[in-house]
Amino acid sequence: MAKKIESPCVSICQLKSGMCTGCGRSVEEIRHWKSMKRPERMKAMKLADQRLKKSTSN
């Protein structure tokens, strides 16, 4: 069985433009995290990582 994907929350919860500046997830991803299946969580993690990289490069 595949390993469970834990929440990427780093306890720096501040929303800016609909994104958490700590973990990079959107408000919707945060809200639905517990009900997401593994593939959805993997996609959310990838998108969050891309958002964080984009926000730090600006």
Secondary structure as a PSIPRED ss2 file (coil, helix, strand):
# PSIPRED VFORMAT (PSIPRED V4.0)

   1 M C   1.000  0.000  0.000
   2 A C   1.000  0.000  0.000
   3 K C   1.000  0.000  0.000
   4 K C   1.000  0.000  0.000
   5 I C   1.000  0.000  0.000
   6 E C   1.000  0.000  0.000
   7 S C   1.000  0.000  0.000
   8 P C   1.000  0.000  0.000
   9 C C   1.000  0.000  0.000
  10 V C   1.000  0.000  0.000
  11 S C   1.000  0.000  0.000
  12 I C   1.000  0.000  0.000
  13 C C   1.000  0.000  0.000
  14 Q C   1.000  0.000  0.000
  15 L E   0.000  0.000  1.000
  16 K E   0.000  0.000  1.000
  17 S C   1.000  0.000  0.000
  18 G C   1.000  0.000  0.000
  19 M E   0.000  0.000  1.000
  20 C E   0.000  0.000  1.000
  21 T C   1.000  0.000  0.000
  22 G C   1.000  0.000  0.000
  23 C C   1.000  0.000  0.000
  24 G C   1.000  0.000  0.000
  25 R C   1.000  0.000  0.000
  26 S E   0.000  0.000  1.000
  27 V H   0.000  1.000  0.000
  28 E H   0.000  1.000  0.000
  29 E H   0.000  1.000  0.000
  30 I H   0.000  1.000  0.000
  31 R H   0.000  1.000  0.000
  32 H H   0.000  1.000  0.000
  33 W H   0.000  1.000  0.000
  34 K H   0.000  1.000  0.000
  35 S H   0.000  1.000  0.000
  36 M C   1.000  0.000  0.000
  37 K C   1.000  0.000  0.000
  38 R H   0.000  1.000  0.000
  39 P H   0.000  1.000  0.000
  40 E H   0.000  1.000  0.000
  41 R H   0.000  1.000  0.000
  42 M H   0.000  1.000  0.000
  43 K H   0.000  1.000  0.000
  44 A H   0.000  1.000  0.000
  45 M H   0.000  1.000  0.000
  46 K H   0.000  1.000  0.000
  47 L H   0.000  1.000  0.000
  48 A H   0.000  1.000  0.000
  49 D H   0.000  1.000  0.000
  50 Q H   0.000  1.000  0.000
  51 R H   0.000  1.000  0.000
  52 L H   0.000  1.000  0.000
  53 K H   0.000  1.000  0.000
  54 K H   0.000  1.000  0.000
  55 S H   0.000  1.000  0.000
  56 T H   0.000  1.000  0.000
  57 S H   0.000  1.000  0.000
  58 N C   1.000  0.000  0.000
